[in-house]
Amino acid sequence: MHTDQILIFDADDTLWENNVLFERAIDGFLDWVATPAERDATRSLLDGIEAANSAALGYGAAVFRQSLADCLQQLNDRTPSAAELARIDELLTPLNRRQVELIPGVADTLAALAERHHLLLLTKGDQEEQQRKVTVSTVDHHFRGVHIVAEKSVDTYRQLTADLDLDPDRTWMIGNSPKSDIAPARRAGLRTVYIPHEHTWVLEHEELGPDEATLRLGAFTELLRHF
């Protein structure tokens, strides 16, 4: 078991449910705008729009709303009406609630880990939106620092390591996203813990090769066996 480590946690879909809320909204959107035969093609169109918008505008509910509106505009070849935009807003209602659903075991596991390790939180997205989720999570007090960034790149991890004078050999990035949490952290020289989530956003997928410095776990609670 590793002792006295620096554990950096991702937030969305590592500590609490996130992408499943977006997927439910997408399902409702596709039910509305596409026939069963058109569903896959419409989803592919939306994925492409989301990729372009997230690269240009960032992440979060507001950008997602823009992506749905852009998709509807392309499908209908016209600007969405006020009634259509209102329907999109209705689909997004669960995303804007002032609460989060912790993944089972997170609260107790963090409490135990905080007694013997240095815990940090690193999440990407809209500053205000992410801070709201952190604040209402009820687990924010376990973290000695909360860092909200626009993107998680190799430079993000290198900068955090330098700013906090972290020892890479004792620092672990823990998350569900191969693209944002694992691959760039490894390239920055950190150790990593990959905890897959069945609803990880399609744009966060990336093939991970075998890596002895990446610990792969099946559930968040399994961290207690290693730390």
Secondary structure, 3 states (H helix, E strand, C coil): CCCCCEEEECCECCCECCHHHHHHHHHHHHHHHCCHHHHHHHHHHHHHHHHHHHHHHCCCHHHHHHHHHHHHHHHHCCCCCHHHHHHHHHHCHHHHCCCCCECCCHHHHHHHHHCCCEEEEEEECCHHHHHHHHHHCCCHHHCCEEEEECCCCHHHHHHHHHHCCCCHHHEEEEECCHHHHHHHHHHCCCEEEECCCCCCCHHHCCCCCCCCCEEECCCHHHHHHHC
